[in-house]
Amino acid sequence: MEAVKWIGNQGSHEAGLTAADVLDGADLLSHALKTLYDRSGDEMGRRIRAVNRRRGLPRNYKVR
């Protein structure tokens, strides 16, 4: 998030930003928000832990 702040500060206090600067800031902000709020990997983490606990797949395992 601090990197996005620096890009914004540069844009508001200096000559301005290029399109590439804005796109970099958007990519950085998107990554930060996904890291903070996206929980789609939680289910995969549970599946991984379950396999590790069992030390393999159960015989009746169905692929999703």
N, C-alpha and C positions, 0 to 999 in steps of 0.2 A: 504494500500500500504506500510505503514511503516513496518508492520509485515513481508511482503515479503522481504523488504530491509534487515531486521535483519537476516532472514534465509540465504539470499545470502551472507551477510557479514561474517556470521559464516562459511559458506562453503568455502569462499575464503581466510580467514585469520586464520582458525584453522585447525584441523585435517581432516575435511571434513564433508560431510553430509551422512546420511543414506537414504535409499530409502523412508522411511516414512517421513523424513524431506522434501525431494523433492516433494512428493505427497501432503503434507500439504501446502507447498508453492504454488503449482499449484492450489490447491483448493482455497486458499486465493486470488490468483491473478484472478482466474476465477470469484469469487464472486465480487471482486472489479470492474472488467470490465463490468459484467452484471449490477451492480448497476449504473455505470457511463453511459453506452451506450445502454443497452437493453430497448427499448421503447415498447415492446410487451404488457406491462401492461397498456399502455396509453388508448387503446380502452376499456378495462375493466373499467378503472376509469371513462371514459365518460359515459359508460352504467350505472354505479353505481350512478353517479351524476344525470343522467336523471331520474332514478327511484326515487331517493330521492326528486327531484324537483316536480315530479308528485305525490309523496307520494303513489306510487304503479304502477303497470303495466297498460298500456292502454288496452282497451277491444280488440283491434285488434293486440295485441302483438304476434309476431312469435318467437318461441324459435330457437336459432341458433344452 
